[in-house]
Amino acid sequence: MSGTLQLPAPTWFIGCGNLGGAIVDGWRAGGMDLGPVTVIRPSGKQVEGTRTVTRLADAGPPPKLAVLGFKPQKLDEVAPGLRQHLSAKTVVVSLLVGVEAASIRQRFPGVQAIVRALPNIPVAVRRGVTGLYSVDADQGVRQLVNDLFSALGFTMWMTDEVKLAAVGSVAGAGTAYVARFIDALSKAAVQRGLSPEIAAIIARETVLGTGWMAAGTGETMDSIIRRVASPKGTTEAGLSVLDGEGALDDLIAATINAAALRGAELAREAKAASLAEETRTA
Ligand SMILES: NC(=O)c1ccc[n+]([C@@H]2O[C@H](COP(=O)([O-])OP(=O)(O)OC[C@H]3O[C@@H](n4cnc5c(N)ncnc54)[C@H](OP(=O)(O)O)[C@@H]3O)[C@@H](O)[C@H]2O)c1
């Protein structure tokens, strides 16, 4: 990580569970100074290297960077209290899956910029994938947010929120799907007589090694498959099951689709709630 990369002071995490914690872990692993970070979470569970408080009232002066790290369903519980602590110099980075930038802007009308970030959990080991999106961030803000997430792995700016949602469905949720696949591979190894411990290591390292090789060489998946599966061989017999009538492709497409539908549902709920608020305050 660049020695000059610094978090704005103060930086707040409002909610810091699985994903917020993974981001902080990645920054810490990269040697980032976490001194500017205040975490606000109801449990008060300490996040190493940060100042952790339970109430916004104890968080201190308005943050330059405010990361929303709570569940989308909590937005309307948190927003009214948080709004008064943010200033025209605050950049809000929302991690909330499915909640559009306009819905966040609706809750925090006076802040400098809203950036949506959809990282996946491997940011904890600085091998994450993060999709970014903003309509109102200037070049300086985009550079800052880009640098902060690039320190945690691969980062890309999306041109619209449909594409951002696609990153969330594939890379964000994808970590869970890949974990399921590794588990399934491991279970199959146990059925073939290996101990659960050895099976788990072999399955995990096979997936890691395949991805690592492809990332290192740029080789396509088709090319890797051709190098492993000789005609009429054992791997080809296995592939005929995975490929049979699009079995794996259809299963993955249906899986991603289910996540995308839920994302659209969350976006509709957040939009309906912000419209209701607009009507109340009009
Ligand atoms: N997990 C992923 O892979 C992933 C990927 C992309 C995006 N996201 C998004 O990231 C966000 C967080 O997800 P997560 O998996 O990290 O959830 P999580 O582990 O349940 O963490 C939620 C955090 O919110 C805090 N919280 C709850 N009520 C709060 C309140 N009233 N005020 C302030 N903080 C409050 C919790 O505090 P305590 O710890 O004190 O209970 C906790 O730290 C979600 O919006 C999700 O859509 C997650």
Ligand as a Chemical Component Dictionary entry (heavy atoms), coordinates in Angstrom:
data_LIG
# 
_chem_comp.id                   LIG 
_chem_comp.type                 NON-POLYMER 
_chem_comp.pdbx_formal_charge   0 
_chem_comp.three_letter_code    LIG 
# 
loop_
_chem_comp_atom.comp_id 
_chem_comp_atom.atom_id 
_chem_comp_atom.alt_atom_id 
_chem_comp_atom.type_symbol 
_chem_comp_atom.charge 
_chem_comp_atom.model_Cartn_x 
_chem_comp_atom.model_Cartn_y 
_chem_comp_atom.model_Cartn_z 
_chem_comp_atom.pdbx_ordinal 
LIG N1  N1  N 0  -21.533 -9.109 3.800  1  
LIG C1  C1  C 0  -21.261 -8.892 2.505  2  
LIG O1  O1  O 0  -20.609 -9.683 1.813  3  
LIG C2  C2  C 0  -21.743 -7.632 1.845  4  
LIG C3  C3  C 0  -21.359 -7.375 0.513  5  
LIG C4  C4  C 0  -21.738 -6.156 -0.070 6  
LIG C5  C5  C 0  -22.477 -5.249 0.673  7  
LIG N2  N2  N 1  -22.887 -5.549 1.957  8  
LIG C6  C6  C 0  -23.661 -4.541 2.681  9  
LIG O2  O2  O 0  -22.912 -4.164 3.823  10 
LIG C7  C7  C 0  -23.793 -3.754 4.862  11 
LIG C8  C8  C 0  -23.388 -4.466 6.140  12 
LIG O3  O3  O 0  -23.526 -5.854 5.955  13 
LIG P1  P1  P 0  -22.817 -6.864 6.949  14 
LIG O4  O4  O 0  -22.870 -8.181 6.325  15 
LIG O5  O5  O -1 -21.508 -6.305 7.382  16 
LIG O6  O6  O 0  -23.851 -6.793 8.202  17 
LIG P2  P2  P 0  -23.590 -7.122 9.732  18 
LIG O7  O7  O 0  -22.418 -8.026 9.894  19 
LIG O8  O8  O 0  -24.907 -7.536 10.295 20 
LIG O9  O9  O 0  -23.194 -5.710 10.361 21 
LIG C9  C9  C 0  -24.144 -4.709 10.533 22 
LIG C10 C10 C 0  -23.543 -3.623 11.418 23 
LIG O10 O10 O 0  -24.534 -2.636 11.606 24 
LIG C11 C11 C 0  -24.528 -2.261 12.970 25 
LIG N3  N3  N 0  -25.809 -1.665 13.364 26 
LIG C12 C12 C 0  -26.985 -2.261 13.603 27 
LIG N4  N4  N 0  -27.909 -1.342 13.982 28 
LIG C13 C13 C 0  -27.260 -0.131 13.959 29 
LIG C14 C14 C 0  -27.649 1.194  14.269 30 
LIG N5  N5  N 0  -28.889 1.480  14.647 31 
LIG N6  N6  N 0  -26.714 2.170  14.162 32 
LIG C15 C15 C 0  -25.440 1.901  13.751 33 
LIG N7  N7  N 0  -25.032 0.664  13.468 34 
LIG C16 C16 C 0  -25.927 -0.342 13.569 35 
LIG C17 C17 C 0  -24.199 -3.535 13.722 36 
LIG O11 O11 O 0  -23.735 -3.191 15.008 37 
LIG P3  P3  P 0  -23.288 -4.284 16.107 38 
LIG O12 O12 O 0  -22.081 -4.925 15.552 39 
LIG O13 O13 O 0  -23.017 -3.478 17.301 40 
LIG O14 O14 O 0  -24.450 -5.228 16.227 41 
LIG C18 C18 C 0  -23.120 -4.093 12.822 42 
LIG O15 O15 O 0  -21.870 -3.558 13.158 43 
LIG C19 C19 C 0  -25.201 -4.082 4.413  44 
LIG O16 O16 O 0  -25.851 -2.899 4.040  45 
LIG C20 C20 C 0  -25.022 -5.003 3.219  46 
LIG O17 O17 O 0  -26.035 -4.780 2.260  47 
LIG C21 C21 C 0  -22.510 -6.710 2.561  48 
# 
loop_
_chem_comp_bond.comp_id 
_chem_comp_bond.atom_id_1 
_chem_comp_bond.atom_id_2 
_chem_comp_bond.value_order 
_chem_comp_bond.pdbx_ordinal 
LIG N1  C1  SING 1  
LIG C1  O1  DOUB 2  
LIG C1  C2  SING 3  
LIG C2  C3  SING 4  
LIG C2  C21 DOUB 5  
LIG C3  C4  DOUB 6  
LIG C4  C5  SING 7  
LIG C5  N2  DOUB 8  
LIG N2  C6  SING 9  
LIG N2  C21 SING 10 
LIG C6  O2  SING 11 
LIG C6  C20 SING 12 
LIG O2  C7  SING 13 
LIG C7  C8  SING 14 
LIG C7  C19 SING 15 
LIG C8  O3  SING 16 
LIG O3  P1  SING 17 
LIG P1  O4  DOUB 18 
LIG P1  O5  SING 19 
LIG P1  O6  SING 20 
LIG O6  P2  SING 21 
LIG P2  O7  DOUB 22 
LIG P2  O8  SING 23 
LIG P2  O9  SING 24 
LIG O9  C9  SING 25 
LIG C9  C10 SING 26 
LIG C10 O10 SING 27 
LIG C10 C18 SING 28 
LIG O10 C11 SING 29 
LIG C11 N3  SING 30 
LIG C11 C17 SING 31 
LIG N3  C12 SING 32 
LIG N3  C16 SING 33 
LIG C12 N4  DOUB 34 
LIG N4  C13 SING 35 
LIG C13 C14 SING 36 
LIG C13 C16 DOUB 37 
LIG C14 N5  SING 38 
LIG C14 N6  DOUB 39 
LIG N6  C15 SING 40 
LIG C15 N7  DOUB 41 
LIG N7  C16 SING 42 
LIG C17 O11 SING 43 
LIG C17 C18 SING 44 
LIG O11 P3  SING 45 
LIG P3  O12 DOUB 46 
LIG P3  O13 SING 47 
LIG P3  O14 SING 48 
LIG C18 O15 SING 49 
LIG C19 O16 SING 50 
LIG C19 C20 SING 51 
LIG C20 O17 SING 52 
# 
